[in-house]
Amino acid sequence: MASRASAGVRLQKVLAHAGVASRRAAEAMIRAGRVTVNGEVVTAMGTKVNPARDKVVVDGSDVAVERETRVYYLLNKPPRMISSASDPEGRPTVLDGLRDEISERVFPVGRLDWDAEGAMLLTNDGDLAEALLHPRNSVPRTYFVKVRGVPPDAVMKRVASGLRLDDGPTRKADVKLVAVTAKNSWVRMTMREGRNRQVKRMWEAVGFPVLKLKREAFAGLTVDDLPMGACRRLRPREVAVLWDAVKKRGEEKRNATTETQRHRDLTGKKKGIRKGKRIQGLLRKPVAGSR
């Protein structure tokens, strides 16, 4: 029986450290009933386990809860592949062709559409994956997009300034028209968020459906020198750059929040001083009829 007391480590953190998935994806696995601890299905987010004692199983496979050596790969994902470690429908996944090249158990960081191609990170580092995907860190993603038709400047500005989709407004993006043919256009756009099918939904919302989608870069890593379907191990300095980018962005947001709060505090103090002076002035004014 898994422990629900204060002792132990949260189950989703254990799965992330074991390289099963990012922490957020591990939480989805738990909710779906895909995880058992000591033979019992666990779906509660507050569940804690003892990595040295408890037996953790995901989809019927034992999880090695000891921390593995962290590995990081960059894949140039081909189209017509699922961006996951496995697929219940039996469709080809991004890991199917890499079994001979990658001996460690890794998972994709985020997703690319089935018919999309381009840069995708593979790792067993759940902490870094979580940091790269978390919206607060605004990690950049650059796409080369083929759309039907030629979007006018007004449409380009709408896409760049943000659109309202069914799951909320999009953030501002860098959007540039790169090439135009008789019927289609190529657009390069850099975004700092990554929702489900977001690029396609944005262009559909303005009337220019996506015909082809390639992610040229993720978190500053490009696949310019990587053949389609190939992967390479990241160099230590590249991993360091990923962590630095995440930490720097977090520090920038914290500093901005602190500066905003400081401005509000100062503004509030000034308003309070002005209000106090007005009240004092009113108190000094003689009341009509008084002596």
Summary of the structure (lengths in Angstrom):
residues: 291
radius of gyration: 25.6
end to end distance: 84.6
largest distance: 99.7
contacts: 834
relative contact order: 0.12
helix: 33%
strand: 25%
